[in-house]
Amino acid sequence: MRKDNRKPNELRDIKITKNYIAHPEGSVLVEFGDTKVICNATIENNVPRFLKGKNMGWVTAEYGMLPRSTNERMRREAKNKQSGRTMEIQRLIGRSLRSSVHLDKLGERSITIDCDVIQADGGTRTASITGGFVALCLALRTQENDSFSSADAIKSYTGSVSLGKVDGEILLDLDYQEDSNAETDMNFIMNDESNFIEIQGTAEKGAFSQDELNKMIVLATEGVKSIIKIQKEVLNSYE
C-alpha cells in the first residue's frame, strides 16, 4: 500500500497556481503532492551568439533546490559550482521546453525558465518541466501584438511524469520514499500527441524486462495525458 493510499496507476494531487510571483513575464507554483516548485519565465530581447541575425529565438532553463527543501539543509549552489545532478536536470528541462515551441516564430527572444524547488518529495524534474511549460506559455502571452501570436509559437503541450518498479510493482509518479527504494527509475517527457520527447531509465537494482518497459510506457502515456489536461485547464482559466 502506498503511503497516501494511491493506486499504482494514480498520480499525486497536482496543482498549478498561475502568476505566483509578480515580476516575471510568466510564473507558476507547481505542486506534485508534497513536491513544490516555483517556475519563473523571463523574456529578454536577445539571443545566444550562435543565433544572432537568424531571426530565431531560444529557450533555456536553470534549476536549483533551496537549502531547506529537503529534510536536512544542503549548501546553496553557486553557479560555477553546480553539482552534476543539477546541470543534468536543468539541461533536461531546457531540451524539453525547447521542443514545445517553434523557435523560428519567437523572433530574437530568449526565454529562461528558472525552476526553484522549495519543497522536495520526489519528481522535482518532472514537476519543473510540467510547471515550466505553463510559465513559458504565460510569458509568451505577454508578447502578443499584431506581428506575434503566442498560440502560433507553441508547437505542442509538454508534460512529464516519473515511474518506477518498487517491490516488483510498477508505480506511477513516485514520491521520495518510493523513488529511493525503486528497483527501476524512469522519467518520461511527452507531448499532447502522446509522442516521446525524452525517456530516462535506470535499473537501480537488477534489471527490467521489455514487458515491464511496455507497461511503464502505457502507464506514463495515461499519466502525461492527465497532466496535460491540467495544464490546459490552468491556461484556459481566467483566474
Residue frames as qw, qx, qy, qz and C-alpha x, y, z in Angstrom:
[[0.000, 0.888, 0.459, 0.000, 0.00, 0.00, 0.00],
 [0.383, 0.476, -0.034, 0.791, 1.37, 3.42, -0.95],
 [0.255, -0.208, -0.547, 0.770, 1.68, 5.85, 1.94],
 [0.270, 0.172, 0.070, -0.945, -1.01, 8.17, 0.53],
 [0.563, 0.276, 0.720, -0.296, -3.28, 5.23, -0.38],
 [0.445, 0.565, -0.329, -0.612, -2.85, 5.84, -4.11],
 [0.935, 0.225, 0.271, -0.041, -3.39, 3.07, -6.61],
 [0.673, -0.196, 0.417, 0.578, -0.34, 2.01, -8.65],
 [0.381, 0.430, 0.497, 0.651, -1.63, 3.95, -11.70],
 [0.134, -0.913, -0.385, -0.031, -2.68, 7.06, -9.77],
 [0.360, 0.546, -0.151, 0.741, -0.96, 10.45, -9.85],
 [0.274, -0.342, -0.513, 0.738, -0.41, 12.54, -6.77],
 [0.115, 0.887, 0.404, -0.191, -2.64, 15.58, -6.37],
 [0.491, 0.122, 0.245, 0.827, -1.33, 18.07, -8.94],
 [0.010, 0.908, 0.354, -0.222, -1.95, 21.79, -8.65],
 [0.492, 0.203, 0.180, 0.828, -0.62, 24.65, -10.77],
 [0.097, -0.845, -0.354, 0.390, -1.09, 28.21, -9.48],
 [0.504, 0.613, 0.225, 0.566, -0.66, 30.93, -12.12],
 [0.077, 0.791, -0.055, 0.605, 1.05, 34.29, -11.59],
 [0.757, -0.495, -0.354, 0.238, 2.61, 33.15, -8.33],
 [0.479, -0.388, -0.010, 0.788, 5.40, 35.73, -8.48],
 [0.244, 0.855, 0.278, -0.364, 4.54, 39.27, -9.64],
 [0.054, -0.767, 0.345, 0.538, 7.63, 40.30, -11.60],
 [0.332, -0.148, 0.804, 0.471, 8.38, 37.59, -14.24],
 [0.406, 0.156, -0.434, -0.789, 6.60, 37.52, -17.58],
 [0.792, -0.154, -0.465, -0.365, 5.31, 34.07, -16.62],
 [0.042, -0.378, 0.772, -0.510, 5.20, 32.43, -13.20],
 [0.794, -0.287, -0.363, -0.395, 3.62, 29.40, -11.54],
 [0.359, -0.409, 0.769, -0.336, 3.80, 27.35, -8.39],
 [0.749, 0.092, -0.559, -0.344, 3.51, 23.69, -9.38],
 [0.481, -0.389, 0.665, -0.418, 2.73, 21.05, -6.77],
 [0.700, 0.081, -0.678, -0.208, 3.03, 17.30, -7.27],
 [0.741, -0.448, -0.478, 0.147, 1.83, 16.13, -3.86],
 [0.515, -0.796, -0.055, 0.314, 4.35, 17.47, -1.36],
 [0.568, -0.016, 0.288, 0.771, 6.83, 18.48, -4.06],
 [0.134, 0.927, 0.283, -0.205, 6.58, 22.21, -4.72],
 [0.562, -0.007, 0.301, 0.770, 8.48, 24.11, -7.41],
 [0.175, 0.834, 0.133, -0.505, 8.35, 27.77, -8.40],
 [0.599, 0.237, 0.509, 0.571, 8.80, 28.19, -12.16],
 [0.076, 0.831, 0.076, -0.546, 9.51, 31.70, -13.46],
 [0.659, 0.415, 0.421, 0.466, 9.85, 32.55, -17.16],
 [0.138, -0.762, 0.065, 0.630, 11.86, 35.62, -18.17],
 [0.665, 0.612, 0.331, 0.272, 11.91, 37.03, -21.70],
 [0.293, -0.671, 0.219, 0.645, 14.86, 39.04, -22.99],
 [0.620, 0.763, 0.074, -0.168, 15.18, 40.64, -26.42],
 [0.127, 0.714, -0.670, -0.157, 18.46, 38.97, -27.30],
 [0.990, 0.070, -0.054, -0.110, 19.70, 35.53, -28.24],
 [0.748, -0.414, 0.369, 0.365, 22.91, 33.49, -27.87],
 [0.031, -0.653, 0.459, 0.602, 25.69, 34.46, -30.25],
 [0.252, -0.042, 0.886, 0.387, 25.18, 31.41, -32.49],
 [0.242, 0.629, 0.738, 0.030, 21.64, 32.63, -33.27],
 [0.029, -0.643, -0.020, 0.765, 22.44, 36.28, -33.97],
 [0.223, 0.425, -0.426, -0.767, 20.90, 37.51, -37.20],
 [0.061, -0.058, -0.958, -0.275, 18.91, 34.30, -37.82],
 [0.506, -0.204, -0.088, -0.833, 15.56, 35.69, -36.56],
 [0.712, -0.215, -0.665, -0.067, 15.22, 32.72, -34.23],
 [0.471, -0.702, 0.240, -0.477, 14.61, 32.54, -30.50],
 [0.447, 0.235, -0.812, 0.293, 15.95, 30.36, -27.72],
 [0.730, -0.554, -0.055, -0.396, 14.61, 28.62, -24.62],
 [0.480, 0.288, -0.723, 0.405, 16.82, 27.54, -21.74],
 [0.697, -0.619, -0.260, -0.250, 16.38, 26.62, -18.08],
 [0.171, 0.449, -0.685, 0.548, 18.04, 26.83, -14.71],
 [0.778, -0.404, -0.436, -0.203, 17.23, 24.53, -11.80],
 [0.195, 0.392, -0.651, 0.621, 18.04, 24.60, -8.13],
 [0.605, -0.512, -0.610, -0.012, 16.94, 23.29, -4.75],
 [0.219, -0.803, 0.187, -0.522, 16.63, 25.69, -1.84],
 [0.150, 0.431, -0.790, 0.410, 18.76, 24.78, 1.21],
 [0.330, -0.020, 0.784, -0.525, 15.79, 23.56, 3.30],
 [0.674, 0.168, -0.329, -0.640, 13.76, 22.00, 0.50],
 [0.724, 0.034, -0.689, -0.012, 14.80, 18.61, 1.96],
 [0.747, -0.569, -0.343, 0.037, 14.94, 17.07, 5.44],
 [0.630, -0.498, -0.001, 0.596, 18.42, 18.39, 6.09],
 [0.155, 0.921, -0.082, -0.347, 19.91, 21.69, 4.99],
 [0.806, 0.237, 0.258, 0.478, 22.01, 21.50, 1.85],
 [0.317, -0.437, 0.138, 0.830, 24.53, 24.08, 0.75],
 [0.457, 0.800, 0.164, -0.352, 23.31, 26.71, -1.67],
 [0.766, 0.148, 0.394, 0.486, 24.96, 26.03, -5.03],
 [0.009, -0.693, 0.225, 0.685, 26.99, 28.73, -6.72],
 [0.736, 0.596, -0.012, -0.321, 26.53, 28.86, -10.48],
 [0.448, 0.654, -0.609, -0.021, 30.14, 27.86, -11.16],
 [0.058, -0.305, 0.906, -0.287, 29.97, 25.02, -8.61],
 [0.789, 0.006, 0.026, -0.613, 26.76, 23.25, -9.56],
 [0.593, -0.194, 0.780, -0.050, 26.57, 19.52, -9.00],
 [0.007, 0.089, -0.843, -0.531, 26.39, 17.13, -11.93],
 [0.096, 0.497, 0.855, -0.110, 22.80, 16.33, -10.95],
 [0.124, 0.732, 0.255, -0.620, 21.78, 19.99, -11.10],
 [0.084, 0.489, -0.504, -0.707, 23.39, 20.53, -14.51],
 [0.043, 0.099, 0.944, 0.312, 21.84, 17.35, -15.90],
 [0.121, 0.612, 0.737, -0.260, 18.35, 18.31, -14.71],
 [0.148, 0.729, 0.078, -0.664, 18.44, 21.89, -15.99],
 [0.051, 0.320, -0.698, -0.638, 19.67, 20.71, -19.39],
 [0.075, 0.317, 0.940, 0.101, 16.80, 18.20, -19.47],
 [0.139, 0.713, 0.499, -0.473, 14.28, 20.95, -18.65],
 [0.093, 0.623, -0.278, -0.725, 15.73, 23.21, -21.35],
 [0.004, -0.100, 0.868, 0.487, 15.67, 20.48, -24.01],
 [0.103, 0.458, 0.878, -0.095, 12.12, 19.50, -23.12],
 [0.144, 0.763, 0.349, -0.525, 10.76, 23.04, -23.26],
 [0.038, 0.482, -0.489, -0.726, 12.60, 23.92, -26.47],
 [0.088, 0.117, 0.929, 0.339, 10.81, 21.00, -28.09],
 [0.124, 0.621, 0.727, -0.266, 7.47, 22.61, -27.27],
 [0.160, 0.826, 0.091, -0.532, 7.97, 25.83, -29.26],
 [0.695, 0.591, 0.205, 0.354, 8.70, 26.90, -32.83],
 [0.516, -0.495, 0.024, 0.698, 11.99, 28.68, -32.27],
 [0.299, 0.166, 0.438, 0.831, 11.71, 30.31, -35.69],
 [0.149, -0.716, -0.502, -0.463, 8.50, 32.03, -34.62],
 [0.513, -0.658, -0.350, 0.425, 9.88, 33.59, -31.44],
 [0.213, 0.934, -0.101, 0.267, 11.85, 36.31, -33.16],
 [0.508, 0.380, -0.536, 0.557, 15.11, 37.25, -31.46],
 [0.572, -0.614, 0.173, -0.516, 13.85, 36.50, -27.95],
 [0.404, 0.183, -0.851, 0.281, 15.46, 34.35, -25.28],
 [0.698, -0.508, -0.088, -0.496, 13.28, 32.75, -22.61],
 [0.254, 0.300, -0.823, 0.411, 14.85, 31.49, -19.41],
 [0.744, -0.463, -0.326, -0.355, 12.81, 29.22, -17.16],
 [0.038, 0.449, -0.707, 0.545, 14.04, 29.30, -13.55],
 [0.782, -0.320, -0.471, -0.253, 12.86, 26.27, -11.59],
 [0.001, 0.469, -0.635, 0.615, 13.40, 26.62, -7.86],
 [0.630, -0.300, -0.714, -0.056, 12.45, 23.66, -5.67],
 [0.265, -0.567, 0.320, -0.712, 11.07, 24.97, -2.38],
 [0.678, -0.265, 0.576, -0.373, 10.00, 21.54, -1.09],
 [0.419, 0.378, -0.769, -0.301, 11.18, 18.18, -2.42],
 [0.681, -0.106, 0.641, -0.338, 9.38, 14.86, -2.17],
 [0.532, 0.075, 0.786, 0.306, 10.40, 13.16, -5.40],
 [0.424, 0.625, 0.594, 0.278, 9.75, 14.08, -9.02],
 [0.120, -0.752, -0.052, 0.646, 11.26, 17.57, -8.93],
 [0.151, -0.243, 0.588, 0.757, 12.41, 17.39, -12.55],
 [0.052, 0.429, 0.825, 0.364, 9.05, 16.19, -13.85],
 [0.088, -0.814, -0.479, 0.316, 7.24, 18.89, -11.85],
 [0.196, -0.589, 0.192, 0.760, 9.70, 21.50, -13.19],
 [0.118, 0.040, 0.721, 0.682, 9.04, 20.52, -16.81],
 [0.033, -0.617, -0.776, -0.125, 5.28, 20.46, -16.27],
 [0.153, -0.845, -0.311, 0.408, 5.17, 23.82, -14.48],
 [0.297, -0.424, 0.348, 0.782, 7.87, 25.31, -16.68],
 [0.179, 0.323, 0.725, 0.581, 5.74, 24.74, -19.77],
 [0.086, -0.823, -0.561, -0.005, 2.83, 26.67, -18.24],
 [0.303, -0.746, -0.001, 0.593, 5.14, 29.51, -17.19],
 [0.321, -0.111, 0.566, 0.751, 6.54, 29.59, -20.73],
 [0.087, 0.578, 0.705, 0.401, 3.05, 29.89, -22.25],
 [0.200, -0.873, -0.371, 0.246, 2.10, 32.66, -19.82],
 [0.352, -0.554, 0.220, 0.722, 5.27, 34.56, -20.68],
 [0.261, 0.138, 0.653, 0.698, 4.66, 34.30, -24.43],
 [0.014, 0.759, 0.641, 0.113, 1.16, 35.70, -23.97],
 [0.229, -0.809, -0.127, 0.526, 2.67, 38.96, -22.69],
 [0.284, -0.324, 0.488, 0.759, 4.36, 39.43, -26.09],
 [0.397, 0.573, 0.705, 0.128, 1.15, 39.37, -28.13],
 [0.101, 0.599, -0.073, -0.791, 0.95, 42.04, -30.84],
 [0.685, 0.576, -0.004, -0.446, 0.00, 42.38, -34.50],
 [0.529, 0.600, -0.589, -0.113, 3.13, 40.54, -35.60],
 [0.164, 0.274, -0.910, 0.265, 3.42, 37.89, -32.88],
 [0.790, -0.279, -0.176, -0.517, 0.98, 35.20, -31.79],
 [0.328, -0.467, 0.772, -0.281, 1.84, 33.09, -28.76],
 [0.857, 0.134, 0.402, -0.294, -0.52, 30.37, -30.00],
 [0.761, 0.614, -0.209, -0.032, 1.45, 30.11, -33.25],
 [0.121, 0.708, -0.657, 0.227, 4.73, 29.91, -31.33],
 [0.593, -0.288, 0.685, -0.309, 3.62, 26.89, -29.28],
 [0.364, 0.272, -0.814, -0.363, 4.28, 23.63, -31.09],
 [0.673, -0.260, -0.672, -0.167, 2.76, 21.26, -28.53],
 [0.614, -0.679, 0.188, -0.357, 1.85, 20.93, -24.89],
 [0.567, 0.352, -0.693, 0.273, 4.58, 19.18, -22.93],
 [0.687, -0.588, 0.180, -0.389, 4.27, 17.25, -19.67],
 [0.417, 0.417, -0.778, 0.217, 6.38, 14.87, -17.65],
 [0.808, -0.446, 0.105, -0.370, 5.94, 12.10, -15.11],
 [0.010, 0.505, -0.853, 0.133, 8.08, 9.59, -13.24],
 [0.928, -0.110, -0.172, -0.311, 7.55, 5.86, -12.87],
 [0.027, 0.562, -0.806, 0.185, 9.35, 3.05, -11.19],
 [0.792, -0.136, -0.583, -0.120, 9.36, -0.55, -10.11],
 [0.221, -0.513, 0.567, -0.605, 9.11, -0.76, -6.35],
 [0.504, -0.134, 0.787, -0.329, 8.99, -4.17, -4.64],
 [0.279, 0.101, 0.900, 0.320, 8.30, -5.68, -8.05],
 [0.246, 0.732, 0.624, -0.116, 5.30, -3.43, -8.78],
 [0.304, 0.336, 0.289, 0.844, 5.13, -0.70, -11.45],
 [0.148, -0.732, -0.488, 0.452, 4.09, 2.60, -9.83],
 [0.297, 0.707, 0.281, 0.577, 3.23, 5.97, -11.38],
 [0.069, -0.821, 0.062, -0.564, 4.52, 9.33, -10.08],
 [0.740, -0.184, -0.516, 0.390, 6.95, 8.29, -7.38],
 [0.328, -0.925, 0.075, -0.178, 7.35, 10.21, -4.14],
 [0.088, 0.752, -0.626, 0.186, 10.75, 10.36, -2.45],
 [0.628, -0.321, 0.667, -0.241, 10.26, 7.24, -0.33],
 [0.887, 0.336, 0.304, -0.086, 9.25, 5.20, -3.37],
 [0.538, 0.798, -0.264, 0.065, 11.98, 6.68, -5.57],
 [0.115, -0.717, 0.660, -0.192, 14.72, 5.98, -3.04],
 [0.609, -0.178, 0.756, -0.161, 13.66, 2.32, -2.85],
 [0.768, 0.512, -0.013, -0.384, 12.94, 1.78, -6.54],
 [0.759, -0.107, 0.561, 0.313, 14.47, -1.12, -8.41],
 [0.419, 0.361, 0.487, 0.676, 13.87, 0.79, -11.66],
 [0.027, -0.685, -0.235, 0.689, 13.54, 4.57, -12.04],
 [0.377, 0.398, 0.585, 0.598, 12.07, 6.14, -15.19],
 [0.097, 0.599, 0.185, -0.773, 11.20, 9.68, -16.30],
 [0.402, 0.460, 0.675, 0.414, 9.02, 10.31, -19.35],
 [0.097, 0.503, 0.018, -0.858, 8.61, 13.62, -21.18],
 [0.308, 0.382, 0.810, 0.321, 5.81, 13.59, -23.76],
 [0.131, 0.036, -0.155, -0.979, 3.70, 15.96, -25.84],
 [0.547, 0.204, 0.399, -0.707, -0.04, 16.23, -26.33],
 [0.745, 0.328, -0.396, -0.425, 0.05, 13.76, -29.22],
 [0.899, -0.332, 0.275, -0.076, 1.47, 11.11, -26.85],
 [0.767, 0.511, -0.250, 0.296, 4.81, 11.25, -28.65],
 [0.763, -0.488, -0.105, 0.411, 8.02, 10.95, -26.67],
 [0.163, 0.949, -0.212, 0.166, 10.38, 13.87, -26.20],
 [0.216, 0.552, -0.748, 0.300, 12.76, 12.09, -23.87],
 [0.900, -0.349, -0.207, -0.157, 12.88, 8.93, -21.78],
 [0.058, 0.621, -0.694, 0.360, 15.30, 8.44, -18.91],
 [0.922, -0.246, -0.127, -0.270, 15.54, 4.99, -17.43],
 [0.150, 0.568, -0.753, 0.296, 17.83, 3.28, -14.97],
 [0.852, -0.274, -0.441, -0.067, 17.80, -0.12, -13.33],
 [0.234, -0.767, 0.430, -0.416, 18.92, 0.73, -9.82],
 [0.490, -0.320, 0.785, -0.205, 18.76, -2.86, -8.61],
 [0.615, 0.207, 0.758, 0.065, 18.79, -5.75, -11.03],
 [0.027, -0.052, 0.577, 0.815, 17.18, -5.15, -14.43],
 [0.543, 0.375, 0.400, -0.635, 13.78, -4.63, -16.01],
 [0.491, 0.193, 0.799, 0.288, 12.19, -6.62, -18.81],
 [0.026, -0.112, -0.493, -0.863, 10.76, -5.46, -22.12],
 [0.298, -0.574, -0.728, -0.228, 7.29, -6.37, -20.84],
 [0.363, -0.648, -0.406, 0.533, 7.82, -4.16, -17.79],
 [0.181, -0.221, 0.210, 0.935, 9.07, -1.33, -20.02],
 [0.131, -0.349, -0.663, -0.649, 5.94, -1.66, -22.17],
 [0.353, -0.679, -0.636, 0.101, 3.77, -1.44, -19.05],
 [0.325, -0.528, -0.162, 0.767, 5.63, 1.70, -17.95],
 [0.081, 0.037, 0.440, 0.894, 5.13, 3.28, -21.38],
 [0.248, -0.548, -0.696, -0.392, 1.37, 2.65, -21.23],
 [0.422, -0.682, -0.484, 0.351, 1.18, 3.99, -17.67],
 [0.309, -0.344, 0.049, 0.885, 3.30, 7.04, -18.48],
 [0.013, 0.271, 0.563, 0.781, 1.17, 7.86, -21.51],
 [0.335, -0.690, -0.612, -0.195, -2.00, 7.91, -19.44],
 [0.469, -0.599, -0.300, 0.576, -0.28, 9.90, -16.70],
 [0.242, -0.163, 0.213, 0.933, 1.01, 12.60, -19.04],
 [0.110, -0.490, -0.629, -0.593, -2.42, 12.84, -20.72],
 [0.407, -0.748, -0.513, 0.105, -3.89, 13.66, -17.30],
 [0.440, -0.475, -0.060, 0.760, -1.13, 16.17, -16.58],
 [0.148, 0.104, 0.420, 0.889, -1.62, 17.94, -19.93],
 [0.224, -0.663, -0.638, -0.322, -5.33, 18.13, -19.23],
 [0.431, -0.725, -0.319, 0.431, -4.50, 20.01, -16.00],
 [0.354, -0.221, 0.217, 0.882, -2.13, 22.33, -17.91],
 [0.009, 0.386, 0.580, 0.717, -4.87, 23.15, -20.42],
 [0.331, -0.757, -0.563, -0.029, -7.41, 23.82, -17.68],
 [0.442, -0.603, -0.138, 0.650, -4.99, 26.21, -15.96],
 [0.259, -0.116, 0.357, 0.890, -4.03, 28.04, -19.13],
 [0.101, -0.438, -0.633, -0.630, -7.64, 28.35, -20.27],
 [0.318, -0.701, -0.585, 0.256, -8.93, 29.62, -16.93],
 [0.146, 0.752, 0.103, 0.634, -9.45, 33.34, -16.34],
 [0.633, -0.717, -0.230, 0.180, -8.47, 33.43, -12.69]]
